Amino acid sequence: MKYAYLGPEGTFTESAVRRLAPSARQTVPFPTVPAAVEALRSGGFARAVIPLENSVSGVVPPTLGELVAHAGRLRIDAQVTIGVTFALMAAEGTRLADVRRVVSHPHALGQCRQWVARHLPHADTVVADSTAAAAAALAGGGPATDAAIAAPEAAARYGLRVLAHDIGARHDAMTRFVSLRRSGPDEPPTGRDRTTLLITSDRSAPGVLTGVLGELSRRQVSIAWIQSWPRQTARGRYHFLVEVDQHIAYPGLAEAVDAMRQGVDSLSLLGSYPYIVDREVEGERAAA
Amino acid sequence: MKYAYLGPEGTFTESAVRRLAPSARQTVPFPTVPAAVEALRSGGFARAVIPLENSVSGVVPPTLGELVAHAGRLRIDAQVTIGVTFALMAAEGTRLADVRRVVSHPHALGQCRQWVARHLPHADTVVADSTAAAAAALAGGGPATDAAIAAPEAAARYGLRVLAHDIGARHDAMTRFVSLRRSGPDEPPTGRDRTTLLITSDRSAPGVLTGVLGELSRRQVSIAWIQSWPRQTARGRYHFLVEVDQHIAYPGLAEAVDAMRQGVDSLSLLGSYPYIVDREVEGERAAA
């Protein structure tokens, strides 16, 4: 099965693809979220994996835009949450004491500033376009740097050795990814599933949104997440993307969706799918 | 009164500042949303104006992050929505027929692709970091370009002349901005106001969110907009930012807020403020 994903290689999105399909051989990075989705839509790929939300920096708006734009034609077939950790990596033979210049993306340099100040007080920092680009540049012998800060995945990808793991200030950062496929039936429930709904309604009546959400809570379905998204055809009005903690095979959710359809202009199911949390993240959460 | 805003000069955020305070003389651009907010927090500025949402590209996550991080210490004191239009501009004396190379940000070049193909079929395009940077480069005689695509504001700012107005494919694009100040009482209602609430609750009970939102609809208060924001201290759990179409001076909203406090872990008012829609946008909406 061919996977399109938000590149470049060696970033956290590639880790998400590996988590979903450890033995996938055909994984192709695309430069933007719309480009990865277009690769899926045009039929050349079976899945597109793109980031939905990071626990520190919030939603990824282009992904919401794609979900809304292609509702009814694309379907979410899985979500996976992975921990986002930064590692210091260098060429084989480089010791921590040798590191004078560290290259990474500004966001990662910011997240790892304290660690670098403590362990590499005399090192300069150099900016790259992405953490993967930093690792690639180091591996390619590009700029005169000794070490890169990137996802652990990048070390394996670019033949570098990890000098220090988990050097970011936030040890609990994580990113949620969605896997998309072209339309079709949902897989059966796995026991830990979510459903994403797209609700479109004129907001002139105060109770519309709470009325339709009430159909869920009345049937013991939890709203896990909700986002407004601007309607392109109606200024100042919104779609609502809602994630609930149940598979559509759960009778309470199916009933609620039927009832909700009565109260709104349109309601699309964007998919019922397994909600996968990486074992490492799960373990930390249990330990917290 | 000193205004900090998301720069550079000549962008739509500067237009928003002008709309809020036409005669403001001390307006200072900052390179990022957090930097503009920090300028306000540190006491050197009375207001910070930052983008909240664009009708095409969705929310601006760093702005949501700042609203959540500083809840209780900062207050929204106004929102303003302005139309986002692109203009082709050049140095005095340049005619449309002279234009061979057009410089702008890739997003603006994409939005204006059709117009350029029709009116400047032989022109090349050159990429800049922002639309304002494109106008500045042209005005400064930088790269060998003849015209820039930018906000109309940029023409005045950089001494350029507009050759063509409103050349983007989407004529109804708009951006909403928030004006922030340090904590203090809200201004009285203007007749067209909004209130932003930050709700934090454990999502284990299915009805919590719909229960609290129901307190609003029961009192004829409309939910205009709602966004989940990840809680930094509780993995997989969320804050909810809710905008309603009323001032807190409206008794129904004040009552609803009191009732909502009973059902959640915490509820902060981020401000009750005038909701300003630029006259141009308003006129187009009425005509639509």
Interface residues (C-beta under 8 A of the other chain):
Chain A: E53 N54 S55 V56 S57 G58 V59 P61 P62 L64 G65 T81 R170 D172 M174 R203 S204 A205 P206 G207 L209 T210 G211 L213 G214 L216 S217 R218 Q220 V221 S222 I223 A224 W225 I226 Q227 S228 W229 P230 Q232 R235 G236 Y238 F240 V277 V281 E284 R285 A288
Chain B: E53 N54 S55 V56 S57 G58 V59 P61 P62 L64 G65 T81 R170 D172 M174 R203 S204 A205 P206 G207 L209 T210 G211 L213 G214 L216 S217 R218 Q220 V221 S222 I223 A224 W225 I226 Q227 S228 W229 P230 Q232 R235 G236 Y238 F240 V277 V281 E284 R285 A288
